């Protein structure tokens, strides 16, 4: 029974599936809708001989990997940053990309990424959303600081701007209609983001605790429970790193 290998070039609304045998012969190629049922239906005739399936670690791989793994396929997540094609290869299309992924798996040269467990992804991604909100808030704070410094010759630090009970921004810009409105919308948006960030933090801390191995992170200046949880969840099982330097 010949072993089969599959590669999928995944896009936002479709994926190109390519299947080869153990000699590298192309057996199947087709562009499919991004629908788990459609993908699995097309794989079914090859399932018993399928050694492994590869997809690159793009922004939208979750659903496809989960569908494959749910059906018992051996799934490999390719690391696109580490993939190098042989010199002289000039093909650059979806069909070639799919077969190249399958070929690397067949040859044992596929650079792989880590498939983060499905059950842990949502809480990790929620902390990533928190990080996104923090960056947005920081950009607004910096913009507001610049407005105040340019027009008033005063510097307000971030904590003074974020303060809920006392509005330190409005008194500095009152009497200047345009600047006052700019300050108002900035301050209200900063306060809104602060509320959302706090909501996420409280939810996460009630749902997951810092593991013993990560408690010492909180001895580092500036690292509290939230950053410790972020590092812990981004790291995942530390055993997946072959060396300390990784």
C-alpha positions in Angstrom: 0.0 0.0 0.0 1.6 3.3 -1.2 1.8 6.1 1.4 0.2 9.4 0.4 1.1 12.9 1.4 -1.1 16.0 1.1 -0.5 19.8 1.1 -3.0 22.6 1.3 -2.3 26.2 0.2 -4.8 28.1 2.3 -6.4 31.4 1.4 -9.1 33.5 2.9 -12.0 31.8 1.2 -10.5 28.8 -0.6 -7.7 26.3 -0.4 -5.8 24.3 -3.0 -5.3 20.7 -2.1 -2.5 18.6 -3.6 -1.8 14.9 -3.0 1.3 12.9 -3.9 2.4 9.3 -3.4 5.6 8.0 -1.9 7.5 8.5 -5.2 6.4 12.1 -5.4 3.8 11.5 -8.2 0.9 13.9 -8.2 -2.3 12.1 -7.7 -4.9 14.8 -7.0 -5.2 18.5 -7.3 -8.2 20.7 -6.7 -9.2 24.1 -5.5 -11.8 23.8 -2.7 -14.1 26.2 -0.8 -13.1 26.8 2.8 -15.7 24.5 4.1 -14.7 21.6 6.4 -17.3 19.3 4.9 -16.0 19.9 1.4 -12.4 19.5 2.3 -13.0 16.2 4.2 -15.2 14.8 1.5 -12.4 15.3 -1.1 -9.9 13.7 1.2 -12.0 10.7 2.1 -11.0 8.4 -0.8 -7.3 8.8 0.2 -7.7 8.6 4.0 -6.5 5.0 4.6 -3.2 5.7 2.8 -2.7 9.2 4.1 0.5 9.6 6.1 0.2 13.3 6.8 -1.3 16.6 5.7 0.4 19.9 5.7 -0.8 23.5 5.8 1.2 26.7 6.4 0.8 28.6 9.6 -1.2 31.4 8.1 -3.6 33.7 10.0 -6.6 31.4 9.4 -5.4 27.8 9.9 -7.4 26.9 13.0 -10.6 25.7 11.4 -8.8 23.5 8.8 -6.4 21.9 11.2 -9.2 21.2 13.7 -11.3 19.6 10.9 -8.4 17.3 9.9 -7.4 16.4 13.4 -11.1 15.7 14.3 -11.1 13.0 11.6 -7.9 11.4 12.8 -5.5 12.7 10.2 -1.8 13.3 11.1 -1.5 17.1 10.7 1.6 19.2 10.2 1.7 22.9 10.6 4.5 24.3 8.3 6.6 27.3 9.5 6.4 29.7 6.4 9.3 31.8 7.6 11.6 28.8 7.6 10.6 27.3 4.2 13.1 27.6 1.4 12.6 26.2 -2.1 15.5 24.7 -4.0 17.5 27.2 -6.2 16.2 27.3 -9.7 12.5 26.6 -8.9 10.6 29.4 -10.6 7.0 28.2 -9.9 5.0 30.6 -7.7 1.4 29.5 -7.7 -1.1 27.9 -5.4 -0.8 24.5 -7.1 2.9 24.4 -6.8 2.8 25.7 -3.2 0.5 22.9 -2.2 2.6 20.1 -3.8 5.8 21.7 -2.4 4.4 21.4 1.2 3.5 17.7 0.5 6.9 17.1 -1.0 8.8 18.5 2.0 6.8 16.3 4.3 7.6 13.2 2.1 11.3 14.1 2.1 11.4 14.8 5.8 12.6 18.4 5.4 9.4 20.2 6.5 10.1 23.0 9.0 7.2 22.7 11.4 5.4 25.0 13.7 3.5 24.1 16.9 -0.2 23.3 16.8 -1.4 25.0 19.9 -4.1 22.9 21.6 -7.6 23.8 20.4 -9.0 24.1 24.0 -6.3 26.6 25.1 -6.4 28.9 22.0 -9.4 31.0 23.0 -8.0 32.2 26.3 -4.6 32.9 24.7 -6.2 34.8 21.9 -8.2 36.8 24.4 -5.0 38.0 26.0 -3.7 38.8 22.5 -6.8 41.0 22.1 -6.0 42.7 25.4 -2.5 43.4 24.0 -4.1 44.9 20.9 -6.4 47.2 23.0 -3.4 48.2 25.2 -1.5 49.3 22.0 -4.5 51.3 20.8 -4.8 53.0 24.1 -1.1 53.8 24.2 -1.2 55.4 20.7 -4.1 57.6 21.9 -2.3 58.6 25.1 0.8 59.5 23.1 -1.3 61.6 20.6 -3.0 63.4 23.4 0.2 64.1 25.3 1.6 65.7 22.1 -1.5 67.9 21.7 -1.2 69.1 25.3 2.5 69.7 25.1 2.4 71.5 21.8 -0.5 73.8 22.9 -0.1 74.2 26.6 3.6 73.6 27.3 2.6 71.0 29.9 3.4 67.3 30.1 0.9 64.8 31.5 2.1 61.3 32.1 0.0 58.3 31.1 -1.3 57.6 34.5 -2.6 61.2 34.8 -4.4 60.9 31.5 -5.9 57.4 32.3 -7.3 58.6 35.7 -11.0 58.0 35.9 -12.2 60.1 38.8 -10.2 63.3 37.9 -10.2 64.6 34.3 -6.8 66.2 34.0 -7.2 66.8 30.3 -10.3 69.0 30.0 -9.1 72.0 32.2 -5.9 72.3 30.1 -7.8 72.7 26.8 -10.9 74.6 27.9 -11.6 77.8 26.1 -10.1 76.4 22.9 -13.1 74.8 21.2 -11.3 72.7 18.6 -8.6 71.5 21.0 -11.2 70.8 23.7 -13.1 68.5 21.4 -10.0 66.7 20.3 -9.1 66.2 24.0 -12.7 65.1 24.8 -12.9 62.4 22.2 -9.4 61.2 23.0 -10.1 61.0 26.7 -13.4 59.3 26.3 -11.9 56.7 24.0 -9.0 56.1 26.3 -11.4 55.6 29.2 -13.5 53.2 27.1 -10.4 51.1 26.2 -9.3 51.1 29.8 -12.7 49.7 30.8 -12.5 47.0 28.1 -8.9 46.1 29.1 -10.0 45.7 32.8 -12.9 43.6 31.7 -10.7 41.2 29.8 -8.1 41.0 32.6 -10.8 40.2 35.2 -12.2 37.5 33.0 -8.9 35.9 32.3 -7.8 35.9 36.0 -11.0 34.2 37.0 -10.6 31.5 34.4 -6.9 30.6 34.5 -4.2 30.8 37.1 -0.4 31.2 36.8 1.3 27.8 36.9 4.0 27.2 39.5 6.7 27.2 36.9 5.8 30.8 35.9 5.3 32.3 39.4 8.8 33.6 39.5 8.1 35.9 36.5 6.3 38.1 38.9 9.6 38.9 40.7 10.6 40.8 37.6 9.9 44.5 37.9 6.8 45.4 35.8 5.6 41.8 35.4 2.4 41.1 37.2 -0.2 38.4 36.9 -1.5 39.4 33.5 1.9 39.5 31.8 2.8 36.2 33.5 -0.4 34.6 32.2 0.4 36.1 28.7 3.9 34.6 28.7 2.6 31.3 30.1 -0.1 30.9 27.4 2.1 32.0 24.6 4.8 29.6 25.7 2.6 26.5 26.0 4.3 23.3 27.1 7.9 24.3 27.5 8.9 20.8 26.5 8.2 21.7 22.9 11.4 23.8 22.8 14.3 21.4 22.1 16.9 23.8 23.5 17.1 26.6 26.0 18.0 29.0 23.2 14.7 28.2 21.4 
